[in-house]
């Protein structure tokens, strides 16, 4: 992370009210840390065939709890609830593949980045007219509801500390929704229900492998850092979250989890 990004990132995570150590005290008193995530975002968080929460973010959360010396409790209140802040002590953190943005930083904190993946444009394998982002003007393009990809398609997306993002397309018919459903619709055929999807490279590759009916076109759309989320008001907890995640990166734990899910280390550019 560049010095400029560090300054901006720190500014975005300043608490509005300080209750020093409240969250850390609660976690140690209960012997449990409560992590929230989404369950419809494979391979980061999803329900597996055993009806259990599974995925990259789940494994990172387990490693976090183990390093902290407490048990892990997982909850899935919904993305909009997570990123809306004002958790009122119900949850302790969200390891849920969240991209820090200026708007989100007004209501939640992003104490540490734990991985980085580019956003990509996905189309049906039989699609011939869409070769890059400039070709999606007027097209029906899917994105996760409330995601950075939806904001990108609406041309109002800024990542603090990074170069201005280019929008080489005109107005798009954005189709927000469950990402898994969007990919299922795209797999039905070129233009049948969707013309394209903007998604994480990791999610896209998982869907490409699973369906055999999709492909990535063009260059990556933008670099996307992903951070742990905490509620406003507890800088001591933010510091502890950052410390634990940095230790998990330094000792290779998150890299090993990354290799398990992606066969590559998606943490190496997340500094």
KOLBALO-882532 format. One line per field, with one value per residue: x, y, z of N, C-alpha, C in turn; residue number from 0; residue in three letters. Coordinates in pm, whole numbers. Example, Ala and Ser with C-alpha at 12.3 -4.5 7.8 and 13.67 -1.06 7.14 Angstrom:
<pts>
nX [1319; 1285]
nY [-569; -225]
nZ [780; 708]
caX [1230; 1367]
caY [-450; -106]
caZ [780; 714]
cX [1320; 1290]
cY [-330; 3]
cZ [780; 787]
n [0; 1]
res [ALA; SER]
</pts>
This chain:
<pts>
nX [85; 60; 215; 35; -210; -223; -254; -502; -661; -641; -764; -1023; -1105; -1127; -1281; -1611; -1710; -1558; -1523; -1320; -1187; -1422; -1542; -1339; -1316; -1571; -1560; -1355; -1468; -1695; -1571; -1591; -1611; -1809; -1873; -1987; -2119; -2186; -2396; -2425; -2227; -2028; -1685; -1644; -1823; -2074; -2346; -2275; -2296; -2354; -2517; -2389; -2213; -1956; -1638; -1387; -1387; -1508; -1319; -1106; -1218; -1242; -972; -901; -1046; -927; -662; -707; -784; -1042; -1382; -1566; -1849; -2082; -2284; -2546; -2673; -2739; -2624; -2672; -2744; -2510; -2318; -2432; -2375; -2401; -2426; -2480; -2353; -2421; -2271; -1923; -1727; -1686; -1587; -1603; -1545; -1540; -1521; -1345; -1496; -1556; -1819; -1913; -1733; -1826; -2001; -1910; -1604; -1284; -1047; -829; -683; -724; -710; -672; -835; -893; -1175; -1387; -1523; -1783; -1919; -2157; -2038; -2092; -2120; -2053; -2050; -1979; -1680; -1526; -1538; -1627; -1823; -2063; -2257; -2594; -2665; -2792; -2673; -2558; -2512; -2406; -2643; -2614; -2341; -1989; -1962; -2211; -2217; -2005; -2109; -2306; -2156; -2053; -1846; -1583; -1263; -1095; -775; -682; -611; -830; -1120; -1189; -1465; -1556; -1794; -2135; -2467; -2598; -2816; -2862; -2874; -2937; -2890; -2903; -2589; -2535; -2774; -2775; -2553; -2648; -2856; -2712; -2579; -2775; -2772; -2644; -2758; -3012; -3131; -2952; -2684; -2425; -2204; -2064; -1810; -1614; -1289; -1229; -1481; -1590; -1422; -1481; -1749; -1723; -1577; -1763; -1993; -1916; -2004; -1945; -1735; -1452; -1407; -1205; -987; -896; -1125; -1099; -871; -929; -924; -993; -1140; -1150; -1442; -1555; -1766; -1836; -1660; -1480; -1167; -963; -1040; -1036; -760; -676; -801; -669; -409; -427; -508; -287; -90; -184; -145; 131; 230; 160; -90; -333; -254; -231; -497; -599; -470; -601; -863; -835; -609; -397; -216; -402; -353; -113; -83; -215; -144]
nY [-119; 220; 521; 735; 605; 482; 704; 806; 584; 556; 792; 745; 554; 663; 678; 784; 799; 713; 415; 277; -36; -179; -373; -568; -641; -754; -972; -1130; -1178; -1331; -1533; -1568; -1471; -1283; -1309; -1162; -1232; -1275; -1523; -1599; -1581; -1737; -1824; -1727; -1696; -1920; -2162; -2492; -2834; -2975; -2821; -2621; -2323; -2211; -2152; -1916; -1674; -1773; -1958; -1784; -1637; -1837; -1889; -1641; -1631; -1846; -1757; -1543; -1676; -1757; -1885; -1918; -1757; -1751; -1535; -1431; -1166; -1026; -835; -552; -481; -541; -364; -127; -35; 76; -142; -196; -358; -619; -773; -845; -818; -811; -1035; -1035; -989; -707; -408; -115; 200; 553; 630; 410; 417; 618; 512; 268; 104; 20; -155; -311; -438; -751; -909; -890; -862; -839; -678; -817; -859; -1065; -1290; -1487; -1792; -1807; -1550; -1288; -1019; -858; -759; -619; -381; -145; -222; -264; -71; 17; -245; -532; -578; -772; -751; -789; -703; -386; -395; -319; -354; -298; -23; 55; 1; 190; 410; 561; 512; 506; 427; 487; 641; 518; 529; 723; 556; 425; 459; 318; 306; 380; 456; 186; -94; -180; -475; -557; -807; -1138; -1286; -1552; -1630; -1447; -1540; -1790; -1713; -1586; -1802; -1927; -1841; -1620; -1301; -1390; -1362; -1197; -987; -962; -980; -810; -890; -1024; -1151; -1395; -1506; -1515; -1701; -1931; -1972; -2001; -2240; -2411; -2405; -2418; -2259; -1995; -1699; -1482; -1154; -904; -664; -663; -474; -297; -258; -422; -382; -568; -550; -610; -546; -326; -196; 151; 336; 201; 213; 63; -201; -207; -182; -424; -609; -549; -619; -900; -998; -917; -1078; -1328; -1308; -1272; -1514; -1688; -1809; -1707; -1706; -1981; -2057; -1918; -2054; -2297; -2234; -2091; -2166; -2000; -1718; -1477; -1275; -1148; -897; -735; -502]
nZ [0; -85; 58; 30; 1; 248; 417; 332; 379; 654; 729; 646; 825; 1075; 1391; 1491; 1747; 2051; 2218; 2393; 2346; 2396; 2226; 2205; 2475; 2510; 2332; 2446; 2697; 2633; 2500; 2232; 1893; 1676; 1347; 1047; 725; 371; 221; -37; -226; -382; -463; -207; 11; 90; 88; 134; -1; 223; 363; 505; 599; 391; 226; 104; 263; 494; 584; 636; 845; 1038; 1085; 1188; 1431; 1564; 1588; 1756; 1977; 2047; 2013; 1702; 1571; 1315; 1123; 898; 808; 579; 299; 269; 526; 667; 552; 613; 867; 1217; 1404; 1667; 1857; 1792; 1619; 1559; 1359; 999; 778; 471; 201; 124; -55; 16; 5; -45; 25; 176; 385; 541; 721; 817; 924; 777; 871; 778; 481; 325; 96; -265; -571; -925; -1090; -1339; -1673; -1766; -2004; -2195; -2338; -2607; -2690; -2917; -2985; -2773; -2668; -2494; -2218; -2338; -2508; -2380; -2365; -2343; -2298; -2111; -1803; -1541; -1182; -843; -594; -447; -463; -534; -801; -909; -854; -1016; -1274; -1276; -1301; -1090; -909; -680; -558; -269; -269; -498; -854; -1067; -1178; -1496; -1718; -1983; -2127; -2221; -2105; -1920; -1890; -1589; -1400; -1101; -844; -693; -716; -790; -914; -1124; -1273; -1344; -1512; -1717; -1821; -1966; -2225; -2481; -2434; -2365; -2105; -1979; -2091; -2006; -1719; -1443; -1222; -947; -1022; -904; -835; -1090; -1223; -1080; -1154; -1428; -1442; -1322; -1485; -1755; -1958; -1985; -2021; -1975; -2096; -2256; -2083; -1729; -1526; -1310; -1032; -727; -399; -102; 214; 571; 762; 1017; 1280; 1344; 1600; 1778; 1814; 1932; 1896; 1616; 1575; 1686; 1517; 1276; 1353; 1397; 1142; 988; 1104; 1027; 756; 746; 851; 657; 657; 539; 276; 228; 257; 40; -171; -149; -236; -476; -609; -629; -490; -364; -196; -221; -341; -171; 16]
caX [0; 141; 194; -86; -326; -226; -310; -645; -727; -651; -864; -1156; -1139; -1134; -1411; -1687; -1722; -1461; -1548; -1196; -1179; -1551; -1562; -1238; -1356; -1687; -1516; -1282; -1560; -1780; -1491; -1650; -1616; -1920; -1839; -2099; -2080; -2296; -2395; -2460; -2115; -1923; -1641; -1603; -1917; -2189; -2395; -2228; -2394; -2386; -2597; -2301; -2142; -1826; -1577; -1264; -1408; -1537; -1192; -1029; -1282; -1202; -832; -900; -1091; -826; -548; -750; -802; -1183; -1466; -1623; -1991; -2109; -2421; -2564; -2788; -2763; -2518; -2708; -2739; -2369; -2246; -2504; -2326; -2492; -2447; -2529; -2291; -2471; -2164; -1791; -1657; -1737; -1490; -1706; -1505; -1593; -1432; -1362; -1530; -1579; -1954; -1923; -1649; -1899; -2084; -1834; -1458; -1211; -918; -718; -708; -672; -677; -705; -863; -955; -1309; -1381; -1648; -1813; -2027; -2181; -1931; -2133; -2130; -1953; -2050; -1917; -1539; -1466; -1635; -1683; -1932; -2183; -2354; -2729; -2684; -2838; -2554; -2586; -2416; -2462; -2715; -2538; -2198; -1904; -1983; -2330; -2176; -1923; -2196; -2378; -2055; -2034; -1765; -1449; -1190; -1001; -631; -647; -639; -970; -1163; -1242; -1594; -1552; -1924; -2243; -2569; -2616; -2932; -2805; -2965; -2885; -2956; -2818; -2488; -2551; -2887; -2730; -2468; -2736; -2927; -2617; -2546; -2885; -2743; -2608; -2871; -3141; -3178; -2847; -2579; -2294; -2199; -1939; -1790; -1477; -1222; -1240; -1617; -1609; -1356; -1557; -1868; -1678; -1543; -1882; -2095; -1860; -2082; -1914; -1597; -1413; -1362; -1139; -891; -959; -1192; -1033; -814; -1027; -884; -1103; -1103; -1236; -1531; -1596; -1857; -1773; -1660; -1391; -1035; -881; -1080; -983; -617; -660; -838; -558; -294; -450; -505; -149; -19; -229; -78; 275; 267; 121; -219; -430; -203; -267; -642; -614; -431; -707; -982; -810; -486; -302; -218; -470; -317; 22; -88; -298; -53]
caY [0; 340; 613; 814; 520; 463; 824; 811; 471; 589; 898; 689; 463; 732; 657; 903; 796; 617; 333; 202; -174; -239; -494; -666; -691; -841; -1094; -1211; -1219; -1437; -1639; -1589; -1357; -1297; -1259; -1163; -1243; -1311; -1667; -1621; -1522; -1837; -1920; -1656; -1736; -1987; -2281; -2608; -2943; -3025; -2714; -2549; -2209; -2253; -2058; -1846; -1584; -1855; -2012; -1673; -1607; -1943; -1865; -1521; -1668; -1932; -1672; -1461; -1765; -1767; -1958; -1839; -1765; -1690; -1493; -1381; -1075; -961; -741; -414; -464; -541; -245; -9; 10; 81; -281; -199; -466; -751; -844; -791; -782; -875; -1082; -1060; -940; -572; -307; 15; 315; 674; 629; 308; 457; 713; 441; 156; 115; -83; -148; -380; -509; -887; -964; -803; -928; -746; -700; -857; -865; -1204; -1307; -1624; -1839; -1788; -1407; -1242; -874; -792; -797; -544; -298; -41; -279; -295; 39; -26; -387; -575; -628; -810; -723; -813; -589; -307; -424; -223; -375; -220; 118; 72; 6; 317; 512; 648; 428; 558; 356; 584; 617; 455; 615; 732; 442; 461; 402; 330; 270; 473; 405; 41; -143; -257; -576; -602; -926; -1244; -1315; -1689; -1629; -1376; -1628; -1893; -1650; -1563; -1932; -1971; -1805; -1480; -1210; -1450; -1281; -1099; -980; -970; -963; -762; -964; -1052; -1253; -1523; -1555; -1544; -1826; -2040; -1995; -2052; -2381; -2487; -2413; -2444; -2183; -1853; -1661; -1344; -1081; -776; -651; -636; -344; -215; -332; -415; -429; -612; -524; -649; -436; -315; -85; 272; 366; 127; 209; -44; -323; -195; -211; -567; -678; -530; -696; -1043; -1025; -904; -1198; -1439; -1291; -1290; -1654; -1766; -1875; -1664; -1752; -2122; -2060; -1873; -2165; -2398; -2195; -2028; -2220; -1890; -1635; -1350; -1179; -1094; -755; -665; -445]
caZ [0; -95; 169; 8; 30; 391; 478; 300; 443; 795; 744; 628; 934; 1204; 1453; 1528; 1892; 2101; 2335; 2381; 2388; 2427; 2146; 2245; 2606; 2492; 2266; 2543; 2803; 2579; 2440; 2100; 1803; 1582; 1213; 955; 584; 283; 194; -178; -300; -399; -359; -86; 115; 28; 157; 59; -16; 357; 423; 595; 543; 342; 133; 139; 376; 611; 633; 695; 973; 1132; 1121; 1271; 1565; 1624; 1624; 1868; 2090; 2084; 1920; 1593; 1539; 1186; 1097; 761; 813; 450; 263; 295; 671; 707; 507; 658; 996; 1334; 1440; 1805; 1933; 1755; 1551; 1592; 1236; 877; 679; 370; 68; 106; -111; 83; -78; 33; 79; 280; 498; 625; 819; 873; 912; 702; 938; 713; 355; 336; -35; -378; -698; -1020; -1141; -1480; -1748; -1802; -2101; -2237; -2427; -2747; -2717; -3014; -3005; -2657; -2659; -2384; -2147; -2424; -2588; -2300; -2370; -2381; -2273; -1979; -1734; -1404; -1075; -710; -537; -352; -475; -604; -944; -943; -856; -1137; -1391; -1267; -1328; -973; -821; -650; -454; -211; -281; -625; -970; -1109; -1258; -1627; -1757; -2129; -2181; -2194; -2013; -1918; -1817; -1478; -1344; -972; -791; -639; -818; -839; -1008; -1244; -1353; -1402; -1624; -1826; -1878; -2053; -2363; -2505; -2449; -2331; -1992; -1956; -2193; -1942; -1574; -1384; -1099; -906; -1103; -835; -854; -1233; -1260; -1022; -1235; -1558; -1423; -1284; -1591; -1888; -2055; -1969; -2047; -1945; -2215; -2232; -1974; -1598; -1527; -1207; -921; -619; -267; -17; 352; 682; 801; 1156; 1305; 1394; 1742; 1866; 1750; 1989; 1825; 1480; 1582; 1711; 1393; 1182; 1401; 1376; 998; 943; 1147; 942; 627; 764; 873; 539; 674; 438; 146; 214; 232; -99; -260; -142; -309; -606; -666; -640; -370; -396; -91; -239; -379; -72; 117]
cX [89; 118; 67; -211; -338; -290; -460; -721; -746; -758; -1005; -1199; -1138; -1272; -1480; -1703; -1628; -1511; -1433; -1208; -1310; -1571; -1465; -1272; -1474; -1648; -1444; -1373; -1648; -1700; -1535; -1645; -1725; -1884; -1962; -2047; -2203; -2283; -2431; -2351; -2002; -1810; -1601; -1693; -2040; -2230; -2354; -2332; -2426; -2471; -2519; -2240; -2000; -1768; -1451; -1282; -1438; -1408; -1104; -1086; -1246; -1059; -819; -937; -987; -705; -582; -773; -945; -1257; -1521; -1772; -2015; -2257; -2428; -2685; -2823; -2664; -2552; -2705; -2595; -2304; -2314; -2458; -2433; -2529; -2497; -2476; -2338; -2362; -2031; -1712; -1724; -1618; -1575; -1675; -1563; -1487; -1453; -1391; -1557; -1717; -1967; -1846; -1715; -1974; -2016; -1685; -1401; -1068; -802; -766; -650; -654; -717; -724; -921; -1100; -1300; -1521; -1668; -1930; -2050; -2074; -1964; -2146; -2018; -1944; -1986; -1776; -1467; -1574; -1698; -1803; -2060; -2284; -2489; -2760; -2738; -2722; -2586; -2475; -2484; -2527; -2630; -2388; -2121; -1924; -2108; -2296; -2092; -2011; -2280; -2284; -2037; -1951; -1625; -1389; -1086; -855; -588; -677; -786; -1005; -1224; -1374; -1607; -1683; -2025; -2342; -2591; -2746; -2882; -2912; -2905; -2959; -2856; -2719; -2503; -2663; -2847; -2644; -2550; -2810; -2835; -2582; -2654; -2858; -2714; -2733; -3006; -3205; -3079; -2749; -2441; -2311; -2064; -1925; -1642; -1418; -1232; -1377; -1641; -1545; -1428; -1681; -1834; -1649; -1668; -1978; -2040; -1927; -2052; -1768; -1575; -1366; -1296; -1040; -966; -1011; -1132; -977; -903; -970; -1006; -1059; -1200; -1317; -1555; -1693; -1778; -1765; -1563; -1253; -945; -912; -1028; -835; -592; -695; -724; -438; -310; -443; -362; -65; -56; -170; 71; 314; 219; -15; -317; -384; -241; -417; -671; -579; -539; -823; -955; -686; -385; -314; -277; -438; -188; 24; -170; -210; -109]
cY [124; 430; 694; 733; 497; 582; 831; 702; 498; 694; 843; 604; 530; 716; 788; 914; 689; 548; 233; 61; -243; -371; -602; -726; -788; -976; -1186; -1261; -1335; -1557; -1670; -1460; -1383; -1229; -1268; -1165; -1275; -1459; -1700; -1567; -1623; -1786; -1852; -1690; -1796; -2106; -2403; -2720; -3012; -2924; -2638; -2429; -2250; -2143; -1994; -1758; -1661; -1910; -1903; -1638; -1712; -1923; -1744; -1557; -1754; -1850; -1586; -1544; -1776; -1853; -1862; -1864; -1689; -1653; -1429; -1287; -1009; -850; -597; -384; -455; -408; -116; 44; 8; -60; -298; -319; -605; -836; -773; -748; -854; -906; -1128; -994; -803; -479; -175; 126; 434; 674; 528; 350; 563; 641; 318; 183; -2; -89; -215; -448; -649; -960; -864; -888; -826; -780; -728; -856; -1007; -1206; -1455; -1665; -1820; -1641; -1365; -1090; -798; -845; -729; -455; -191; -91; -302; -180; -13; -171; -412; -643; -653; -772; -753; -688; -518; -325; -311; -235; -301; -72; 148; 87; 134; 437; 610; 579; 486; 471; 453; 543; 550; 549; 614; 616; 490; 389; 415; 295; 379; 413; 255; 9; -236; -349; -624; -725; -1020; -1285; -1455; -1697; -1558; -1465; -1740; -1837; -1628; -1694; -1985; -1940; -1657; -1396; -1267; -1374; -1171; -1101; -999; -957; -901; -827; -973; -1160; -1390; -1585; -1596; -1677; -1946; -2075; -2048; -2201; -2466; -2508; -2455; -2363; -2034; -1828; -1516; -1279; -949; -781; -637; -494; -247; -307; -313; -471; -468; -610; -587; -525; -442; -198; 35; 270; 293; 112; 100; -177; -320; -231; -361; -649; -669; -615; -845; -1078; -1015; -1024; -1318; -1430; -1321; -1436; -1746; -1833; -1836; -1704; -1899; -2138; -2019; -1984; -2273; -2363; -2146; -2082; -2110; -1806; -1499; -1242; -1104; -946; -672; -612; -313]
cZ [0; 26; 153; 42; 179; 461; 455; 373; 591; 819; 734; 747; 1070; 1266; 1484; 1679; 1943; 2227; 2339; 2435; 2416; 2354; 2188; 2382; 2595; 2433; 2367; 2655; 2758; 2529; 2299; 2019; 1700; 1451; 1125; 811; 502; 247; 50; -270; -315; -490; -229; 33; 51; 116; 75; 58; 116; 435; 529; 525; 508; 254; 188; 262; 504; 670; 694; 832; 1078; 1179; 1212; 1415; 1637; 1670; 1746; 1994; 2139; 1982; 1814; 1582; 1411; 1175; 959; 755; 679; 424; 300; 445; 720; 675; 551; 793; 1105; 1379; 1583; 1884; 1897; 1692; 1579; 1468; 1119; 787; 562; 237; 36; 50; -39; -17; 13; 98; 193; 405; 587; 738; 880; 856; 834; 757; 866; 584; 366; 204; -143; -503; -795; -1047; -1290; -1541; -1800; -1900; -2126; -2338; -2575; -2786; -2813; -3025; -2890; -2641; -2544; -2322; -2236; -2503; -2509; -2295; -2419; -2354; -2132; -1908; -1587; -1308; -942; -654; -432; -361; -542; -755; -993; -952; -980; -1261; -1394; -1280; -1212; -866; -806; -541; -398; -231; -410; -740; -1008; -1202; -1388; -1653; -1909; -2198; -2148; -2097; -2033; -1846; -1707; -1420; -1212; -923; -729; -748; -875; -941; -1136; -1333; -1416; -1523; -1743; -1896; -1972; -2200; -2376; -2526; -2413; -2214; -1956; -2071; -2133; -1791; -1538; -1247; -1065; -995; -1039; -852; -998; -1270; -1202; -1104; -1374; -1548; -1398; -1400; -1727; -1997; -2053; -2002; -2004; -2074; -2173; -2117; -1841; -1592; -1426; -1100; -799; -489; -186; 129; 450; 723; 952; 1170; 1355; 1547; 1831; 1801; 1805; 1923; 1682; 1477; 1603; 1587; 1291; 1223; 1368; 1226; 943; 985; 1061; 802; 639; 782; 761; 548; 564; 298; 123; 189; 87; -197; -263; -235; -451; -677; -699; -513; -406; -292; -122; -279; -280; 40; 169]
n [0; 1; 2; 3; 4; 5; 6; 7; 8; 9; 10; 11; 12; 13; 14; 15; 16; 17; 18; 19; 20; 21; 22; 23; 24; 25; 26; 27; 28; 29; 30; 31; 32; 33; 34; 35; 36; 37; 38; 39; 40; 41; 42; 43; 44; 45; 46; 47; 48; 49; 50; 51; 52; 53; 54; 55; 56; 57; 58; 59; 60; 61; 62; 63; 64; 65; 66; 67; 68; 69; 70; 71; 72; 73; 74; 75; 76; 77; 78; 79; 80; 81; 82; 83; 84; 85; 86; 87; 88; 89; 90; 91; 92; 93; 94; 95; 96; 97; 98; 99; 100; 101; 102; 103; 104; 105; 106; 107; 108; 109; 110; 111; 112; 113; 114; 115; 116; 117; 118; 119; 120; 121; 122; 123; 124; 125; 126; 127; 128; 129; 130; 131; 132; 133; 134; 135; 136; 137; 138; 139; 140; 141; 142; 143; 144; 145; 146; 147; 148; 149; 150; 151; 152; 153; 154; 155; 156; 157; 158; 159; 160; 161; 162; 163; 164; 165; 166; 167; 168; 169; 170; 171; 172; 173; 174; 175; 176; 177; 178; 179; 180; 181; 182; 183; 184; 185; 186; 187; 188; 189; 190; 191; 192; 193; 194; 195; 196; 197; 198; 199; 200; 201; 202; 203; 204; 205; 206; 207; 208; 209; 210; 211; 212; 213; 214; 215; 216; 217; 218; 219; 220; 221; 222; 223; 224; 225; 226; 227; 228; 229; 230; 231; 232; 233; 234; 235; 236; 237; 238; 239; 240; 241; 242; 243; 244; 245; 246; 247; 248; 249; 250; 251; 252; 253; 254; 255; 256; 257; 258; 259; 260; 261; 262; 263; 264; 265; 266; 267; 268; 269; 270]
res [UNK; UNK; UNK; UNK; UNK; UNK; UNK; UNK; UNK; UNK; UNK; UNK; UNK; UNK; UNK; UNK; UNK; UNK; UNK; UNK; UNK; UNK; UNK; UNK; UNK; UNK; UNK; UNK; UNK; UNK; UNK; UNK; UNK; UNK; UNK; UNK; UNK; UNK; UNK; UNK; UNK; UNK; UNK; UNK; UNK; UNK; UNK; UNK; UNK; UNK; UNK; UNK; UNK; UNK; UNK; UNK; UNK; UNK; UNK; UNK; UNK; UNK; UNK; UNK; UNK; UNK; UNK; UNK; UNK; UNK; UNK; UNK; UNK; UNK; UNK; UNK; UNK; UNK; UNK; UNK; UNK; UNK; UNK; UNK; UNK; UNK; UNK; UNK; UNK; UNK; UNK; UNK; UNK; UNK; UNK; UNK; UNK; UNK; UNK; UNK; UNK; UNK; UNK; UNK; UNK; UNK; UNK; UNK; UNK; UNK; UNK; UNK; UNK; UNK; UNK; UNK; UNK; UNK; UNK; UNK; UNK; UNK; UNK; UNK; UNK; UNK; UNK; UNK; UNK; UNK; UNK; UNK; UNK; UNK; UNK; UNK; UNK; UNK; UNK; UNK; UNK; UNK; UNK; UNK; UNK; UNK; UNK; UNK; UNK; UNK; UNK; UNK; UNK; UNK; UNK; UNK; UNK; UNK; UNK; UNK; UNK; UNK; UNK; UNK; UNK; UNK; UNK; UNK; UNK; UNK; UNK; UNK; UNK; UNK; UNK; UNK; UNK; UNK; UNK; UNK; UNK; UNK; UNK; UNK; UNK; UNK; UNK; UNK; UNK; UNK; UNK; UNK; UNK; UNK; UNK; UNK; UNK; UNK; UNK; UNK; UNK; UNK; UNK; UNK; UNK; UNK; UNK; UNK; UNK; UNK; UNK; UNK; UNK; UNK; UNK; UNK; UNK; UNK; UNK; UNK; UNK; UNK; UNK; UNK; UNK; UNK; UNK; UNK; UNK; UNK; UNK; UNK; UNK; UNK; UNK; UNK; UNK; UNK; UNK; UNK; UNK; UNK; UNK; UNK; UNK; UNK; UNK; UNK; UNK; UNK; UNK; UNK; UNK; UNK; UNK; UNK; UNK; UNK; UNK; UNK; UNK; UNK; UNK; UNK; UNK; UNK; UNK; UNK; UNK; UNK; UNK]
</pts>
